[in-house]
């Protein structure tokens, strides 16, 4: 193998090879007693300027998911932590995508109905 083709081989190999990593998707339903809890600090006047959905999203981004739902925020079998990479807002829920690394969740394995239903209709 000449020296010119070796770097190209490494680039192709890294894009072709898939790594195994854990991903987790969580749907938090909005309009429930859980989602209407106070998840953010109040202003000096005792009020906040965010909707319940915005408070829930901010709490998740600020790392409170572990406190809110400790039973689903456990390390993986390999003792690796999952990190919140994306929040998608829908009409009646918030979709949280967690993983060791940021990867796209395959639509047919998603629990988000807006992701997997269109795929099911075309099957």
C-alpha positions in Angstrom: 0.0 0.0 0.0 1.5 3.3 -1.0 1.5 6.3 1.4 -1.1 8.2 -0.6 -3.8 5.6 -0.1 -3.2 4.9 3.6 -4.8 8.1 5.0 -7.8 7.6 2.8 -8.2 4.1 4.1 -8.2 5.3 7.6 -10.9 7.9 6.9 -13.1 5.4 5.2 -12.6 2.8 7.9 -13.6 5.2 10.6 -16.8 6.2 8.8 -17.7 2.6 7.9 -17.1 1.0 11.3 -19.8 1.4 13.8 -19.2 1.5 17.5 -21.6 0.0 20.0 -22.9 2.7 22.4 -25.9 2.9 24.6 -28.7 5.3 23.7 -31.9 6.0 25.7 -35.0 7.9 24.7 -37.4 9.2 27.3 -40.8 10.8 26.7 -41.9 13.2 29.4 -45.6 13.8 29.1 -46.7 17.4 29.5 -50.0 18.6 31.0 -49.5 16.1 33.9 -49.0 16.7 37.6 -45.4 15.7 37.2 -44.7 18.3 34.5 -46.5 21.0 36.4 -44.2 20.8 39.4 -42.0 23.8 40.0 -38.7 22.9 38.3 -37.0 26.3 38.2 -36.2 29.0 40.6 -38.6 31.8 41.2 -37.9 35.5 40.8 -37.6 37.9 43.7 -41.4 38.5 43.4 -42.1 34.7 43.9 -43.0 34.1 40.3 -41.2 32.7 37.2 -41.6 33.7 33.6 -41.6 30.2 32.1 -44.4 27.8 31.1 -44.5 24.3 32.7 -43.0 22.8 29.5 -40.2 25.4 29.4 -39.4 24.8 33.1 -39.2 21.0 32.5 -36.9 21.5 29.5 -34.7 23.9 31.5 -34.5 21.4 34.4 -33.4 18.6 32.1 -30.7 20.8 30.4 -29.5 21.9 33.9 -29.0 18.3 34.9 -32.0 17.7 37.1 -33.1 14.6 35.2 -31.2 12.4 37.7 -33.1 14.0 40.6 -36.5 13.9 38.8 -36.2 10.3 37.6 -33.4 8.5 39.4 -34.7 5.0 38.4 -34.0 5.6 34.7 -30.8 7.5 35.0 -28.5 4.7 36.0 -25.1 4.0 34.4 -24.9 1.5 31.6 -23.8 -2.1 32.1 -20.3 -1.0 31.2 -20.6 1.7 34.0 -20.7 4.5 31.5 -22.8 7.6 32.0 -25.5 8.7 29.6 -25.6 12.4 28.6 -28.5 14.5 27.4 -27.8 15.4 23.8 -31.2 16.6 22.4 -34.6 17.7 23.5 -37.5 17.7 21.0 -40.7 19.4 21.9 -44.0 18.0 20.7 -47.6 19.0 21.5 -48.1 16.7 24.5 -44.6 15.5 25.4 -40.9 16.3 25.5 -38.6 13.8 23.9 -35.2 13.4 25.6 -32.4 11.7 23.8 -29.6 10.4 26.0 -26.4 8.5 25.1 -22.8 8.0 25.6 -22.0 9.9 22.4 -24.3 12.0 20.2 -25.9 9.6 17.7 -29.1 9.8 15.7 -31.7 7.4 17.0 -33.0 5.1 14.2 -36.6 6.1 13.4 -37.9 2.5 13.5 -36.5 2.1 17.1 -37.7 5.4 18.4 -40.5 5.7 21.0 -41.4 9.1 19.6 -44.6 8.6 17.6 -43.7 11.4 15.2 -40.6 9.5 14.3 -41.8 5.9 13.9 -45.3 6.4 12.6 -44.3 7.8 9.2 -41.9 4.9 8.7 -44.7 2.4 9.6 -47.1 4.0 7.1 -44.6 3.4 4.2 -43.8 -0.2 5.2 
